[in-house]
């Protein structure tokens, strides 16, 4: 059961409260020379989406510069985000990416180039190219589920494809 909904508080309140809490912590981050990172979380099947694509981008228009974001590619795909647009608009505010795919319904953490994923290799490469251009200092994190087909060789192959797409 949703804590806020049970108290008659809706999504708008949750988004406003999130921005307030994050802004509250900015002076401490600044004082300690730290960066905070906000991940795009939630997806429709779980009914826990906090921010739409537009709302997530707008959040960083009001948050202090101590706050950046981590774009979870799998979450963004489940929410039908236009990833090249998100990456272009957020640019250097992006601290990192969780690279994974899914089946379009579940947050299944498939490998980034999984053939059963919902985006093609070409689309996956376009996301990497946008990330390399607009947020070149962001961390790229392979976030895969514990499947029996995930192996060292497959991870190396994904790194090779990512580096090739990024122009390494």
C-alpha positions as CSV (number, residue, x, y, z in Angstrom):
1,X,0.0,0.0,0.0
2,X,1.2,3.5,-0.9
3,X,2.1,5.5,2.2
4,X,1.2,8.8,0.5
5,X,-2.0,7.7,-1.2
6,X,-3.3,6.2,2.0
7,X,-3.0,9.8,3.5
8,X,-4.7,11.4,0.6
9,X,-1.5,12.7,-0.9
10,X,-0.9,12.1,-4.6
11,X,1.8,11.9,-7.2
12,X,2.2,15.7,-7.4
13,X,2.9,15.8,-3.6
14,X,5.5,13.0,-3.9
15,X,7.3,14.8,-6.7
16,X,7.3,18.1,-4.9
17,X,8.5,16.4,-1.6
18,X,11.3,14.6,-3.5
19,X,12.6,17.9,-4.8
20,X,12.4,19.5,-1.4
21,X,14.3,16.7,0.3
22,X,17.0,16.6,-2.4
23,X,17.4,20.4,-2.2
24,X,17.7,20.2,1.6
25,X,20.7,17.9,1.3
26,X,22.5,20.1,-1.3
27,X,24.4,22.3,1.2
28,X,25.8,19.3,3.0
29,X,26.9,17.8,-0.4
30,X,28.5,21.2,-1.3
31,X,30.3,21.4,2.1
32,X,31.7,18.0,1.8
33,X,32.6,18.3,-1.9
34,X,30.3,15.4,-2.8
35,X,27.8,14.8,-5.6
36,X,24.4,13.3,-5.1
37,X,22.8,11.0,-7.7
38,X,19.1,10.4,-8.4
39,X,18.0,7.3,-10.4
40,X,15.0,7.2,-12.7
41,X,13.0,4.5,-10.8
42,X,9.8,2.7,-11.3
43,X,7.9,1.2,-14.1
44,X,4.2,0.7,-15.1
45,X,3.9,-3.0,-14.2
46,X,4.8,-2.2,-10.6
47,X,2.7,1.0,-10.6
48,X,5.6,2.8,-8.9
49,X,6.7,5.4,-11.5
50,X,7.6,8.7,-9.7
51,X,8.6,10.9,-12.6
52,X,7.7,10.9,-16.3
53,X,10.4,11.7,-18.7
54,X,9.4,15.4,-18.8
55,X,9.2,15.6,-15.0
56,X,12.5,13.9,-14.5
57,X,14.2,16.4,-16.8
58,X,12.4,19.3,-15.1
59,X,13.6,18.1,-11.7
60,X,17.2,18.9,-12.7
61,X,16.1,22.4,-13.8
62,X,15.3,23.2,-10.2
63,X,17.8,21.0,-8.3
64,X,21.1,22.6,-7.2
65,X,24.1,21.5,-9.3
66,X,25.3,19.1,-6.5
67,X,22.6,16.7,-7.7
68,X,23.0,14.7,-10.9
69,X,21.3,11.6,-12.2
70,X,21.8,8.0,-13.0
71,X,19.8,6.9,-16.0
72,X,18.7,3.3,-15.7
73,X,18.3,2.3,-19.4
74,X,16.0,-0.6,-18.5
75,X,13.7,1.6,-16.5
76,X,13.6,4.2,-19.2
77,X,12.7,1.6,-21.8
78,X,9.8,0.3,-19.7
79,X,8.5,3.9,-19.4
80,X,9.0,4.5,-23.2
81,X,11.4,7.4,-22.7
82,X,13.1,8.9,-25.7
83,X,16.6,8.2,-24.4
84,X,18.7,10.2,-26.9
85,X,16.5,13.3,-26.0
86,X,16.9,12.7,-22.3
87,X,20.6,12.3,-22.6
88,X,20.9,15.4,-24.7
89,X,18.8,17.5,-22.3
90,X,20.5,16.3,-19.1
91,X,24.0,16.1,-20.5
92,X,26.7,16.6,-17.9
93,X,24.1,16.2,-15.1
94,X,24.2,12.5,-15.9
95,X,26.7,10.8,-13.5
96,X,26.1,7.3,-14.8
97,X,24.1,4.8,-16.7
98,X,22.8,1.4,-15.7
99,X,23.1,-0.5,-18.9
100,X,20.5,-3.3,-19.3
101,X,17.5,-4.3,-21.3
102,X,14.2,-6.0,-20.6
103,X,11.2,-7.7,-22.2
104,X,9.1,-4.5,-22.2
105,X,7.1,-5.4,-19.1
106,X,9.5,-6.5,-16.4
107,X,12.7,-5.0,-15.0
108,X,14.5,-8.2,-16.0
109,X,18.0,-6.9,-16.2
110,X,18.9,-8.6,-19.5
111,X,22.3,-8.0,-20.9
112,X,22.5,-4.7,-22.9
113,X,22.7,-6.4,-26.2
114,X,20.4,-9.2,-25.4
115,X,18.7,-10.4,-28.6
116,X,15.4,-10.9,-26.7
117,X,15.5,-7.3,-25.4
118,X,13.1,-4.7,-26.7
119,X,15.7,-2.5,-28.6
120,X,17.9,-3.5,-31.4
121,X,21.7,-3.3,-31.5
122,X,21.4,-0.2,-33.6
123,X,19.2,1.5,-31.0
124,X,21.4,0.4,-28.2
125,X,24.5,1.8,-30.0
126,X,22.7,5.1,-30.6
127,X,22.1,5.4,-26.8
128,X,25.8,4.7,-26.2
129,X,26.8,7.3,-28.8
130,X,24.5,9.9,-27.3
131,X,26.0,9.1,-23.8
132,X,29.5,9.4,-25.1
133,X,28.8,12.8,-26.7
134,X,26.6,14.5,-24.1
135,X,27.9,12.9,-20.9
136,X,31.4,11.7,-21.6
137,X,32.4,11.6,-17.9
138,X,29.5,9.4,-16.8
139,X,30.1,5.9,-15.5
140,X,28.7,3.0,-17.6
141,X,27.5,0.2,-15.3
142,X,26.5,-3.2,-16.7
143,X,23.5,-4.1,-14.4
144,X,22.5,-7.7,-15.3
145,X,20.4,-10.2,-13.5
146,X,21.9,-13.4,-12.1
147,X,21.1,-15.6,-15.2
148,X,23.0,-18.7,-16.1
149,X,23.8,-17.3,-19.5
150,X,25.6,-14.3,-18.1
151,X,29.3,-15.2,-18.3
152,X,32.7,-13.5,-18.4
153,X,32.9,-13.9,-22.2
154,X,29.5,-12.3,-22.7
155,X,30.4,-9.4,-20.5
156,X,33.6,-8.9,-22.4
157,X,31.7,-9.0,-25.6
158,X,29.2,-6.3,-24.4
159,X,32.1,-4.1,-23.3
160,X,33.7,-4.5,-26.7
161,X,30.4,-3.5,-28.4
162,X,29.9,-0.5,-26.0
163,X,33.5,0.7,-26.6
164,X,33.0,0.4,-30.3
165,X,29.8,2.3,-30.3
166,X,31.3,5.0,-28.1
167,X,34.3,5.3,-30.4
168,X,36.9,4.1,-27.9
